[in-house]
């Protein structure tokens, strides 16, 4: 069945063009034909009337004289007019007077009456046209002529006309067809191409193709441009969507997270591909019914989703729940579910969406971590108490060193002295000398014990920082050192020293040790020069104590601050080798550092700082 | 020698130290009226007339207690605490005479009300000098209630 809607726009346009042209042509042709026919008919009737007049005139005398032969002859002249079918002359009484037949096979025709007052009357049928006319002579009716003509001429003309119209119609249709083809090229083709593009996009979901662009700026061009723009946007979104989808899939796949939604009213659950493995099921094995889902859960957890709906945040709808399931192999798994409850306008929950993942391993790991932590804490506590015990033992040890080691020394000294006093006169000089060496050794050991105790003491002691003017400390130390160096020529050069945050008691010990060292190793000098000042090194305040003493070889500088490390022989310079170690420990406790520069026989300089370098302090802050 | 004549109580467990201390005190003629306690318990028994000293006659003439800190049974700080918390004995001057120079011992002793704290010098000459000075000071210079 012919349906306009099913036709292509190309066909429609062609049809339209052709229909319009044919309509116009047909209407015009019909008008022409009607006009032509009417005119022709009038002409025909006028010609017939003229012929009737001529025949009537020529036959008048014959009628007057009653000579039918003459009339017959006159009528015969009508042979020259082939379209005349017949002609007849009647007497006024209505009798046939003379007759002419074109085909000589006629019979007498009854004379149709002429209405009164008229000279002439004509009529026509399908096949012929007839005319009756009165013949008068001197205003007196002398007869009537009756003439008939066929319509061949008219029909011939009509046929020719119809042929011409048909030819013109066909020609114009052809022209219309050609024109529409040409128009199609500029107008329809882009639309067709657009339609084809749209079809491919719809069918193949291929958003990368574009409709061909036309040169013009008409509505179609705008349409194509808009369509292409729309395609670009769709392509962009499609790409973004696909990438997001891929990422999501990758994330879901690699993390073992499944997504689902629950239509609460319908009781239907929709699972993605990752859900079934979480429940230990084959893909597609789950019916999608909420009731079946509940049966997968451990009895105690079966209402967890219902509870989650009830407990979900009323504003955001988010919820968080856990449930346990048993796989076919009887292993128990803990599943965590998180997501959102969707509500309708009245606030009634209608749908839940969410994600699920297996947290069995995580819980196990957490449990392990908890246990490990507990073990660790226990161990730390054990170690701490062990350490505390060790510290206590150490303290007890140093205490007994302080108390018990000193006593025997005192006894040795005491009784050596008693021996000298009580039995001196009876002892030989050699024996006295031995006793002197014993006393000297015990004295040295007493110093060692005191220094070691002092070192241990520094290690144990907490720093008590306070802003301290170093000059006041130096002044106190100088008093002690001066006592011990009475009789020597020492020039003390003490510069203005800064105020620093430090533990004054400990820093005093540092100065004491450095000054005592300087005094000791300048013993061969006269005068001895000992200098204390401060300088700035890389932006840091550094204090130094410089002497012009015997110095030391820098080769051994690394040993300088070690316990019991000595640079000189005991016979030359007494000492325990603990003083600088103690000084270093105090400086380190303040976050500073201590070092020395010296040259053998040209003096030594000891530098120390009482705070960490600036940069380190800033980092800490 | 009667109990009443005792003027100095030397609490010292180390016999060597006892010897050296006595020697130093005798050098100053202070060695005759000395009682020696070898541990804290003995010292307290003597001062508070308990145990073997329960029958000591009334009247307390002890003018000085020389107290070591590291003692068997009851340690020196405990002895000091009991002396200084007893109304009867708290006025007796107590001088701690010990090898320890530990701060916590010094601090604790003064907290308990020690009258003087002396670290025994290793050097015998210094030791003698110290004993001599403190004997003279507490026994001769210092005045105390009778």
Interface residues (C-beta under 8 A of the other chain):
Chain A: X399 X402 X403 X404 X406 X407 X408 X409 X410 X411 X413 X414 X415 X416 X417 X418 X439 X442 X443 X446 X453
Chain B: X14 X16 X17 X19 X20 X23 X69 X70 X98 X99 X100 X101 X102 X120 X121 X122 X123 X124 X125 X127
